[in-house]
Amino acid sequence: MEQSTQKLMDWINSHVNETIVIEKKELRDLDKIHFNLEAVEFRSAEDVIDDYLGSALILKGFGSTLNADGELVSLPHSTYDLAIDGLRIEDISDRKAEITTEKAKYTLSVD
């Protein structure tokens, strides 16, 4: 596991049993998720059969987001895959982490 991946995983692990707000900006789309974190695992791209799945941190717990109508809806699964291919940590502090990957820019903060 790369050093930046381990650093991010350590940060996430330090906030188990807390609510993490995940803001994901991809192209012109912005998603905001409130995720009650119970655990985190690393998934290597080498461990999956599907070529389109890369390495990721798998956040376990439950969460919710606002839909297009502005209604709060639960996430359909009890996990959130944080793709980490090309991971670069822009800034990290006790309560906030800003990262960039090949596909998106994320801000993770403790609610």
Phi, psi and chi 1 to 4 in degrees:
 res  aa     phi    psi   chi1   chi2   chi3   chi4
   1 MET       -  134.2 -176.2 -178.8  -41.1      -
   2 GLU   -67.4  157.2  -68.6 -174.6   20.2      -
   3 GLN   -61.2  -42.5 -175.3  177.5    5.6      -
   4 SER   -66.3  -36.0   57.2      -      -      -
   5 THR   -65.0  -44.2  -58.8      -      -      -
   6 GLN   -64.0  -40.1 -175.5   63.2   54.9      -
   7 LYS   -62.9  -43.6 -174.6  174.2 -178.0  176.3
   8 LEU   -66.8  -41.6 -179.9   58.9      -      -
   9 MET   -62.8  -40.3 -171.2  167.1  178.0      -
  10 ASP   -62.3  -41.6  -69.9  -14.2      -      -
  11 TRP   -62.0  -46.9 -175.6   89.4      -      -
  12 ILE   -62.6  -44.1  -66.0  169.9      -      -
  13 ASN   -60.2  -29.9  -94.0  -41.5      -      -
  14 SER   -72.3   -7.2   73.0      -      -      -
  15 HIS  -119.5   22.9  -63.4  -67.7      -      -
  16 VAL   -61.2  142.7  166.3      -      -      -
  17 ASN    70.4   21.9  -63.3  -38.3      -      -
  18 GLU  -124.5  168.2  -65.5 -175.4   74.9      -
  19 THR   -95.1  124.7  -61.0      -      -      -
  20 ILE  -105.0  130.2  -55.4  -67.5      -      -
  21 VAL   -94.9  121.7  178.3      -      -      -
  22 ILE  -109.9  115.1  -55.3  165.2      -      -
  23 GLU  -107.4  121.8  -67.7 -177.2   11.3      -
  24 LYS  -118.6  119.2  176.4 -175.6  175.0 -171.6
  25 LYS  -110.7  117.7 -174.0  173.5 -175.1  178.7
  26 GLU  -132.4  116.8 -173.1  174.3   16.3      -
  27 LEU    55.1 -119.3  -59.0  173.9      -      -
  28 ARG  -103.5   11.4  -66.5 -171.9  175.6  123.7
  29 ASP  -101.6  135.8 -173.3   36.0      -      -
  30 LEU  -125.1  121.0  176.9   64.5      -      -
  31 ASP  -110.8  141.7  -64.4  -36.6      -      -
  32 LYS  -130.6  122.5 -172.3  172.8 -175.6  178.7
  33 ILE  -125.9  136.1  -64.6  163.0      -      -
  34 HIS  -102.1  117.5  -69.0 -103.2      -      -
  35 PHE  -124.0  120.9 -163.9   83.3      -      -
  36 ASN   -83.4  104.6  -64.3  -48.2      -      -
  37 LEU   -82.6  126.8 -179.0   66.0      -      -
  38 GLU  -110.4  -29.3  -64.8  173.7   -5.6      -
  39 ALA  -168.7  166.6      -      -      -      -
  40 VAL  -141.4  142.2   61.5      -      -      -
  41 GLU  -132.7  155.3  -67.0  179.7    0.0      -
  42 PHE   -99.1  133.1  172.3   72.8      -      -
  43 ARG  -118.6  120.2  179.9 -169.2   69.2 -146.0
  44 SER   -83.6  145.1  172.1      -      -      -
  45 ALA   -60.1  -25.4      -      -      -      -
  46 GLU   -72.4  -16.4  -61.7  167.2   -0.1      -
  47 ASP   -92.2    1.6  -64.6  -22.9      -      -
  48 VAL  -117.3  153.0  -67.6      -      -      -
  49 ILE   -84.1  -39.6  -61.5  170.2      -      -
  50 ASP   -70.7  127.6  -63.2  -36.9      -      -
  51 ASP   -66.2  -25.7  -69.7  -25.0      -      -
  52 TYR   -80.6  -10.1   67.0   90.5      -      -
  53 LEU   -91.8  122.1  -68.8  175.7      -      -
  54 GLY  -100.6 -169.6      -      -      -      -
  55 SER   -65.8  147.4  -64.5      -      -      -
  56 ALA  -156.5  157.1      -      -      -      -
  57 LEU   -97.8  126.1  -65.7  178.8      -      -
  58 ILE  -100.8  109.5  -49.4  -60.5      -      -
  59 LEU   -86.2  129.7  -77.9   60.5      -      -
  60 LYS  -110.7  138.0  -64.1 -176.6  174.3 -163.8
  61 GLY   154.0 -140.5      -      -      -      -
  62 PHE  -149.1  153.1   56.5   94.9      -      -
  63 GLY  -152.3  179.4      -      -      -      -
  64 SER  -147.9  161.2   58.2      -      -      -
  65 THR  -148.3  166.8 -171.7      -      -      -
  66 LEU   -89.5  134.0  -67.8  176.7      -      -
  67 ASN   -85.8 -176.0   66.2   12.6      -      -
  68 ALA   -62.4  -23.7      -      -      -      -
  69 ASP   -89.9    2.8  -63.2  -33.8      -      -
  70 GLY    80.6   15.0      -      -      -      -
  71 GLU   -94.3  139.7  -59.9  167.7  -33.8      -
  72 LEU   -76.7  122.2 -168.2   63.4      -      -
  73 VAL  -128.2  147.7  -66.2      -      -      -
  74 SER   -74.0  147.4  -64.5      -      -      -
  75 LEU   -67.9  147.9  -64.2  179.3      -      -
  76 PRO   -73.5  -16.6   24.3  -32.0      -      -
  77 HIS  -127.3  164.7  -57.9  -73.4      -      -
  78 SER   -93.6   19.5   60.0      -      -      -
  79 THR  -136.5  158.5   60.3      -      -      -
  80 TYR  -132.8  120.5 -179.1   87.1      -      -
  81 ASP   -88.7  119.2  -67.9   12.6      -      -
  82 LEU  -104.7   97.2  179.9   61.0      -      -
  83 ALA   -63.0  134.5      -      -      -      -
  84 ILE  -121.6   12.6   55.9  170.0      -      -
  85 ASP   -61.9  128.2  -70.3  -27.8      -      -
  86 GLY    74.2   23.0      -      -      -      -
  87 LEU   -58.4  130.6  174.8   65.2      -      -
  88 ARG  -136.3  124.7 -168.5  172.6   71.7 -123.0
  89 ILE   -86.6  118.4  -63.6  175.0      -      -
  90 GLU   -83.3  -43.2  -56.5  -66.8  -22.2      -
  91 ASP  -159.1  141.7 -171.0   32.9      -      -
  92 ILE  -145.6  132.3 -162.8  163.8      -      -
  93 SER  -139.1 -174.4   63.5      -      -      -
  94 ASP   -58.4  -41.6 -177.7   47.7      -      -
  95 ARG  -110.9    1.2  -51.2  -72.0  -72.5  171.5
  96 LYS  -152.3  142.4 -173.5  175.8 -176.9  178.9
  97 ALA  -134.9  129.3      -      -      -      -
  98 GLU  -114.5  124.2  -64.7  178.1   -1.9      -
  99 ILE  -134.0  159.0   63.6  168.8      -      -
 100 THR  -128.7  139.4  -56.7      -      -      -
 101 THR  -123.6 -177.2   66.8      -      -      -
 102 GLU   -60.8  -27.8  -71.1  177.9   -2.8      -
 103 LYS  -108.4  -24.0  -64.8 -175.2  178.9 -174.7
 104 ALA  -156.6  169.1      -      -      -      -
 105 LYS  -114.0  132.4  179.5  176.7  172.7   89.3
 106 TYR  -121.2  143.5  -65.6   87.5      -      -
 107 THR  -123.2  121.2  -59.9      -      -      -
 108 LEU  -111.7  128.0  -67.8   82.5      -      -
 109 SER  -139.3  154.9   56.2      -      -      -
 110 VAL   -87.5  127.8 -179.7      -      -      -
 111 ASP   -79.2      - -165.7   14.1      -      -
